[in-house]
Amino acid sequence: MPVYIPAPAARPAGRPVGYILVVVLFAVLGGLVDALFSFGMLFATDGCGTGGPGGSAPVCTPAVWTLAVALPWAGLVAAVLIASLGAVRARRRGRTAWLALPAALAAYLLACAVAYLLVFVL
């Protein structure tokens, strides 16, 4: 008489703890980078208005300076939102949450690159 051995039960779909930890670590590291950048931006206008070569730089205007400071922070918020909402959407479709992470990283790096261009290139 054959013995019936049931198939192993599928793992219940839980929270992707590793993914959540990576997103939190990404947010903390991004916050540290943005804080360092914001501290450096305190000195970005030192050459403005002194007749030096940097006096006509775009970062000397208050609107561009504010934009350059805010862009990395906005990019970090956008990246966390993309990572979170993209993971929820992927999980609802039965896919892995890790698919949202490259888009989130790209959004953050794009915001940082634009801020860099505003301060150092233009």
C-alpha positions in Angstrom: 0.0 0.0 0.0 1.5 3.3 -1.1 2.2 5.9 1.6 0.8 9.4 0.9 3.2 12.1 1.7 1.7 15.6 1.4 3.5 18.3 -0.4 5.3 20.8 1.7 3.1 23.8 2.5 4.0 27.0 0.6 5.6 29.7 2.7 3.0 32.3 3.6 3.5 35.6 1.9 4.8 37.9 4.6 6.5 41.2 4.7 9.8 41.4 2.8 11.9 42.2 5.8 15.2 42.3 3.9 13.7 44.8 1.4 12.4 47.0 4.2 15.7 47.0 5.9 17.5 47.9 2.7 15.1 50.8 2.0 15.5 52.1 5.6 19.3 51.9 5.3 19.1 53.6 1.9 17.0 56.4 3.5 19.4 56.9 6.4 22.5 56.9 4.2 20.8 59.3 1.8 19.8 61.6 4.7 23.5 61.7 5.8 24.7 62.5 2.3 22.0 65.2 2.0 22.9 66.7 5.4 26.6 66.8 4.4 25.6 68.4 1.0 23.4 71.0 2.8 26.2 71.8 5.2 28.5 72.4 2.2 25.8 74.6 0.6 26.1 77.0 3.5 29.4 78.1 2.1 28.4 78.0 -1.6 27.7 81.7 -1.7 30.9 82.9 0.0 32.2 84.2 -3.3 29.0 85.9 -4.3 28.9 89.7 -4.3 32.6 90.2 -3.6 33.6 90.9 -7.2 35.3 87.6 -7.4 35.0 85.2 -10.4 32.0 83.4 -8.8 29.9 86.5 -8.3 27.7 85.8 -11.3 27.3 82.1 -10.7 23.7 80.9 -10.7 24.0 79.6 -7.2 24.4 83.3 -6.1 20.7 83.9 -6.6 18.5 82.8 -3.7 16.0 80.8 -5.8 18.8 78.6 -7.4 20.5 78.2 -4.0 17.3 77.1 -2.4 16.6 74.7 -5.3 20.1 73.2 -5.1 19.6 72.6 -1.3 16.1 71.2 -1.7 16.7 68.9 -4.7 18.6 66.1 -2.9 16.1 66.0 -0.1 13.2 65.9 -2.6 15.0 63.2 -4.5 15.4 61.2 -1.3 11.7 61.6 -0.5 10.8 60.6 -4.0 13.1 57.6 -3.9 11.6 56.3 -0.7 8.1 56.8 -2.1 9.0 55.0 -5.3 10.6 52.1 -3.4 7.6 51.8 -1.1 4.8 52.2 -3.6 6.6 50.2 -6.2 7.2 47.3 -3.8 3.5 47.3 -2.8 2.5 47.3 -6.5 5.0 44.5 -7.3 3.8 42.4 -4.4 0.2 42.7 -5.4 1.1 41.4 -8.9 3.0 38.5 -7.4 6.4 39.8 -8.2 9.4 40.5 -6.0 9.6 43.9 -4.3 13.2 44.3 -5.3 12.1 45.4 -8.8 11.3 48.9 -7.4 14.7 49.6 -6.0 16.6 50.5 -9.2 14.0 53.1 -10.1 14.2 54.6 -6.6 17.9 54.7 -6.8 17.8 56.3 -10.2 15.4 59.0 -9.0 17.7 59.9 -6.1 20.8 60.0 -8.2 19.1 62.1 -10.8 18.1 64.7 -8.2 21.6 64.7 -6.8 23.1 65.1 -10.3 20.9 68.1 -11.1 21.9 69.7 -7.8 25.5 69.1 -8.6 25.1 70.7 -12.0 23.5 73.7 -10.5 26.3 74.3 -8.0 29.4 73.3 -9.8 28.8 73.4 -13.6 26.5 76.2 -14.4 
